[in-house]
Amino acid sequence: MNQFQVTPPEKFTFKSDDWPKWIKRFDRFLIASGLETQADENQVNALIYTMGEEAEDILVSLHLSPEEASEYDTVKGKLDAHFVARRNVIFERAKFNQRQQETGESAASLLRCIAWQSTADMGLCMTRW
């Protein structure tokens, strides 16, 4: 059987907007490289190392217990909370409710935009209609 080497994703930019795509790519790397079957501690070490030097400081700032710091899902969840800003649901609802079709905008484009906005913590709002 031929095996191939999987290179990890590039170092993380530490920009919040880049986090969702980067961590998704890293999760794919874990699977493709076989790291996902290894101990959580190895996965955490691979994550922090691949992210880059600044990740060490962020990990310390999260104040995790030694047990938490060695659990991949816990560390990933804390990093998610660190990098992904919470949305102002009231503001998002107002934007959603005021959205109108722009001149020259196709109906399909409008529907895609509305569908995208509806996924932005708007689930409860959508069920209330």
Secondary structure, 3 states (H helix, E strand, C coil): CCCCCCCCCCCCCCCHHHHHHHHHHHHHHHHHHCHHHCCHHHHHHHHHHHHCCHHHHHHHHCCCCHHHHCCHHHHHHHHHHHHCCCCCHHHHHHHHHHCCCCCCCCHHHHHHHHHHHHCCCCHHHHHHC
